[in-house]
Amino acid sequence: TAVGHFPGTDNPISIKSLDDLVTHNTAILGILGIGKSVLSIELVERMMAGGIKVICVDLTNQYSTELSPYYDTANELPALEALQAIGEAGKTRVRQNVEDGGSRNEFAAAVAENISEFLNPENPRRLKIFNPNHFEVWRQDSRPFNNTASMATLSPAEITQIISEETLNAAAALGMTDRAKVCLVYEEAHSLVPEWNSAVAEGDQTASNGSARAILQGRKYGLGCLLITQRTANVTKTILNQCNTIFAMRTFDDTGKDFLANYIGKDYAASLSSLSERQAVLFGKASSCENPILIRLNDRDKFIQAFRDENPPPPPPTDDLPPESPEPPSSGTPASNPPEDDVPF
């Protein structure tokens, strides 16, 4: 159950509550290559084992690889290909009403249906992954002239807004709850939910605000987020300020340390630049300790060995297996009883 331990000891540090980890939002902050994604993938496994569904918005493709035992490729890939086709079809869809041009509306409707099906309590799948870079979704930017108009593709932040808002809508349709129901994972959050002064593409600021509203409203429906970034200064503070659990790993930028000083104190924040790999300062509602603490995080291979023994991945889906062959018609002669060794149970 331990997410780590005090450095140099065997004293474990655990996540006190998965519900608090999700609904009160969590952030993992630190420089490139320090182990943020390894920690986030471990937390995702813990969420799924606790019955929480997870939607990863991932630009790295790391989650589908590391979490392959939990990822239903046979069902997910056709659905993603269908979304890609819907997005690409909007490149030449010019309409008199600018809002109706392109493929954004059709894409959003398809994402809504996809996520609603995933969050259906009768659906046993626990993991869904979207990579915004894989979608070519078009919007119409101008009024038509001679059946042509200016068209532009949606940025990763704008596609993230669609995913966030449709996840909120699907969670709200299931009713209010005080338990965690679904977690949105923002990997490389500085590209998915950028701060207003870090927005690159036109519309990113509005998109980031839309994603933030979904997270702010989601708690009463069991929706929360796990935010991972190496650039604290470039992530929207509307979401970051709502993260009640923080894993602060090695960082050098003053903006990041100044922000974290409000959570963990100036002394801990000043020490962040000297943290070793796989070390983090943990603080917040989901921690088993009331005060900020320095912990040595789990090694991935040892975590898998220990955790999956107790929480094995689900068996492969059987949706696509061929139906069983029908029994041959009876010939009227009673069949002889099979030997005991052949009884199939």
C-alpha positions in Angstrom: 0.0 0.0 0.0 3.0 2.3 0.3 3.6 5.0 -2.3 7.1 5.4 -0.9 9.1 5.5 2.3 11.2 7.8 4.4 14.7 7.9 2.8 17.1 5.4 4.4 14.4 3.6 6.3 11.7 1.0 5.7 9.0 3.3 7.2 6.2 3.4 4.6 4.2 6.4 3.4 0.7 5.6 2.0 -2.1 7.3 0.2 -4.7 7.9 2.9 -7.7 8.1 0.5 -8.0 7.5 -3.2 -11.2 9.4 -3.2 -9.4 12.5 -1.9 -6.5 11.9 -4.3 -9.0 12.2 -7.2 -11.8 14.5 -6.2 -9.6 17.1 -4.5 -7.1 16.9 -7.5 -3.4 16.0 -7.4 -0.3 17.5 -9.1 3.1 16.0 -9.8 5.7 18.7 -10.5 9.3 18.4 -11.4 11.9 18.6 -14.1 12.2 16.3 -17.2 13.3 12.8 -16.5 13.0 12.8 -12.8 10.3 10.1 -12.6 7.0 12.0 -12.7 5.3 9.7 -15.2 6.4 6.6 -13.4 4.7 7.9 -10.2 1.6 9.0 -12.1 1.3 5.6 -13.8 1.5 3.9 -10.3 -1.2 6.2 -9.0 -3.4 5.3 -12.0 -3.0 1.6 -11.3 -4.0 2.3 -7.7 -7.1 4.2 -8.8 -8.2 1.4 -11.2 -7.7 -1.2 -8.5 -9.9 1.0 -6.3 -12.8 1.0 -8.8 -12.1 4.5 -10.2 -12.2 4.9 -14.0 -9.3 6.8 -15.6 -9.2 8.9 -18.8 -5.6 9.8 -19.8 -4.9 12.7 -22.0 -1.4 11.8 -23.0 0.9 13.3 -25.6 3.7 10.8 -24.9 2.0 7.5 -25.6 3.7 6.2 -22.5 0.5 5.2 -20.7 -0.8 2.8 -23.4 2.6 1.0 -23.2 3.1 0.9 -19.4 -0.6 0.1 -18.7 -1.1 -2.3 -21.6 -2.4 -5.1 -19.3 -5.3 -2.8 -18.4 -5.9 -1.3 -21.9 -8.5 -2.9 -24.1 -6.8 -2.4 -27.4 -9.3 -4.5 -29.4 -12.1 -2.1 -28.5 -10.2 1.2 -28.1 -8.3 1.3 -31.4 -11.4 1.1 -33.7 -13.1 3.8 -31.6 -10.0 6.0 -31.9 -9.8 5.4 -35.7 -13.5 6.4 -36.0 -12.8 9.6 -34.1 -9.9 10.4 -36.4 -12.0 9.9 -39.5 -14.7 12.2 -38.1 -12.2 14.9 -37.5 -10.5 14.6 -40.9 -13.8 14.8 -42.7 -14.4 18.4 -41.6 -11.5 19.9 -43.7 -13.8 20.6 -46.6 -17.1 21.0 -44.7 -17.9 24.7 -45.3 -21.2 26.1 -43.9 -22.9 29.4 -44.1 -23.0 29.5 -40.3 -19.4 29.5 -39.3 -20.1 27.6 -36.1 -21.5 24.7 -38.1 -18.4 24.4 -40.4 -15.5 22.0 -39.9 -15.8 18.9 -37.7 -15.6 20.2 -34.2 -19.3 19.7 -33.4 -19.4 16.2 -34.9 -16.1 15.3 -33.1 -17.4 16.5 -29.8 -20.6 14.5 -30.2 -18.6 11.4 -31.0 -16.3 11.9 -28.0 -19.4 12.4 -25.7 -20.8 9.1 -26.9 -17.5 7.4 -26.5 -17.0 8.6 -22.9 -20.6 8.0 -21.9 -20.2 4.4 -23.0 -17.0 4.1 -21.0 -18.4 5.6 -17.8 -21.5 3.3 -17.9 -21.3 1.4 -14.6 -22.0 -1.8 -16.5 -18.9 -1.3 -18.6 -16.0 -3.2 -16.9 -13.2 -1.3 -18.6 -11.3 1.1 -16.4 -8.8 2.8 -18.7 -9.3 5.1 -21.7 -6.4 7.0 -23.4 -6.6 10.0 -25.8 -3.6 11.5 -27.6 -4.7 14.9 -28.9 -1.9 14.9 -31.4 -3.5 12.0 -33.2 -6.6 13.9 -34.1 -7.0 16.3 -37.0 -10.1 18.3 -36.1 -11.1 21.3 -38.2 -13.0 24.5 -37.4 -14.2 27.1 -39.9 -12.6 30.5 -39.2 -14.5 32.7 -41.7 -17.7 33.2 -43.6 -17.8 31.3 -46.9 -17.1 32.9 -50.2 -17.6 30.9 -53.4 -18.1 27.8 -51.2 -14.7 28.2 -49.6 -13.6 29.4 -46.2 -10.6 29.7 -44.0 -10.1 26.5 -42.0 -7.9 25.7 -39.0 -7.1 22.6 -37.0 -7.8 22.4 -33.3 -4.8 22.6 -31.0 -4.1 19.9 -28.3 -5.5 22.3 -25.7 -8.8 22.7 -27.6 -9.2 19.0 -28.0 -8.4 18.6 -24.3 -11.2 21.0 -23.6 -13.7 18.8 -25.5 -12.5 15.7 -23.6 -12.7 17.5 -20.3 -16.2 19.0 -20.8 -17.7 15.8 -22.2 -16.2 13.8 -19.3 -17.9 16.3 -16.9 -21.2 15.9 -18.8 -21.0 12.1 -18.7 -20.2 12.1 -15.0 -23.0 14.6 -14.2 -25.5 12.3 -16.1 -24.7 9.6 -13.6 -25.7 11.8 -10.6 -24.0 13.4 -7.7 -21.7 11.4 -5.4 -19.1 11.9 -2.6 -16.9 9.1 -4.0 -14.4 9.3 -6.8 -15.8 8.1 -10.0 -13.4 9.2 -12.8 -10.0 10.8 -13.0 -8.7 12.9 -15.9 -5.0 12.6 -16.2 -3.2 15.6 -17.9 0.2 14.4 -18.9 2.4 17.2 -20.2 -0.2 19.6 -18.7 1.7 22.7 -19.8 0.6 21.8 -23.4 -2.9 20.7 -22.5 -4.1 23.3 -20.0 -1.6 26.2 -20.5 -1.6 29.4 -18.4 -3.1 32.4 -20.3 0.4 34.0 -20.9 1.8 30.7 -22.2 -0.9 29.9 -24.8 0.6 29.4 -28.2 -2.3 28.7 -30.6 -5.3 31.0 -31.0 -8.0 29.8 -28.8 -5.8 28.0 -26.3 -6.6 30.5 -23.5 -10.3 29.9 -23.9 -9.8 26.1 -24.2 -7.7 26.1 -21.0 -10.5 28.0 -19.1 -13.0 25.4 -20.4 -11.0 22.5 -19.1 -10.5 24.3 -15.8 -14.3 24.9 -15.4 -14.9 21.2 -15.9 -12.5 20.3 -13.1 -13.9 23.0 -10.8 -17.4 21.7 -11.3 -16.5 18.0 -11.3 -16.0 17.3 -7.6 -19.7 16.9 -6.8 -20.0 14.3 -9.6 -16.9 12.3 -8.5 -14.6 13.8 -11.2 -11.1 15.0 -10.5 -7.7 15.3 -12.1 -4.1 14.2 -11.9 -1.9 16.9 -13.4 1.7 16.2 -14.4 4.1 18.9 -15.6 7.7 20.0 -15.8 6.8 23.6 -16.2 4.8 24.8 -13.2 4.8 28.4 -14.4 3.2 27.5 -17.7 0.2 25.5 -16.4 -3.1 27.3 -15.7 -3.2 28.3 -12.0 -7.0 27.9 -12.0 -6.5 24.1 -11.9 -3.1 24.0 -10.1 -4.5 26.1 -7.2 -7.2 23.4 -6.8 -4.8 20.6 -6.4 -5.0 19.6 -2.7 -2.3 16.9 -3.0 1.2 17.8 -4.3 4.2 15.6 -5.2 7.0 18.1 -5.6 10.1 16.6 -7.2 13.4 18.2 -8.3 12.9 21.6 -9.8 15.1 24.6 -10.5 12.9 27.4 -11.7 12.1 30.2 -9.2 8.5 30.4 -10.3 7.9 26.8 -9.5 9.6 27.0 -6.1 7.8 30.2 -5.2 4.5 28.6 -6.1 5.3 25.5 -4.1 6.5 27.5 -1.1 2.8 28.4 -0.5 2.1 24.6 0.0 5.2 23.1 1.6 6.9 26.1 3.1 10.0 28.0 2.1 12.5 25.6 3.6 11.1 22.6 1.7 10.8 24.6 -1.5 14.4 25.7 -1.2 15.5 22.1 -1.0 13.7 21.0 -4.2 16.7 21.7 -6.4 18.9 19.2 -4.5 16.4 16.3 -4.4 17.7 13.0 -5.7 16.0 11.0 -8.5 12.9 9.2 -7.2 12.5 11.6 -4.3 9.6 13.9 -3.7 8.1 16.2 -1.1 4.6 15.0 -0.5 1.9 17.2 1.1 -1.8 17.4 1.0 -5.2 15.9 1.7 -4.5 12.4 0.4 -1.2 11.9 2.3 -1.1 9.7 5.3 1.0 12.5 7.1 -0.4 15.8 8.1 2.8 17.8 7.4 5.0 18.0 4.3 7.4 15.0 4.2 10.4 13.9 2.1 9.8 10.4 0.6 11.7 8.0 -1.6 9.2 6.8 -4.2 8.7 3.2 -5.2 10.8 1.6 -7.9 8.6 0.7 -10.9 9.6 -3.0 -11.1 9.2 -3.7 -7.4 5.8 -1.9 -7.3 4.5 -4.0 -10.2 5.7 -7.2 -8.6 4.1 -6.4 -5.2 1.0 -4.6 -6.3 -0.1 -6.8 -9.2 0.2 -9.9 -7.1 -2.5 -8.5 -4.9 -4.4 -6.6 -7.7 -4.0 -8.6 -10.9 -4.9 -6.9 -14.2 -8.3 -7.9 -15.6 -8.5 -10.9 -18.0 -8.4 -10.1 -21.7 -11.8 -9.0 -23.1 -13.8 -11.8 -24.7 -16.1 -9.5 -26.8 -14.4 -10.5 -30.1 -14.1 -14.3 -29.4 -16.0 -16.4 -32.0 -19.2 -17.9 -30.7 -19.2 -21.5 -29.4 -20.1 -24.1 -32.0 -23.7 -25.3 -31.6 -24.2 -28.8 -30.2 -24.9 -31.4 -32.9 -28.5 -32.5 -33.2 -29.3 -35.5 -31.1 -29.4 -38.8 -33.0 -31.8 -40.3 -30.6 -29.1 -42.5 -29.0 -28.0 -41.4 -25.6 -24.4 -40.4 -25.5 -22.0 -42.3 -23.3 -20.9 -40.6 -20.2 -17.4 -39.0 -20.7 -14.6 -40.1 -18.4 -14.2 -37.9 -15.3 -10.9 -36.4 -16.6 -12.8 -34.8 -19.6 -15.4 -33.0 -17.5 -14.7 -29.3 -18.3 -14.7 -27.9 -14.8 
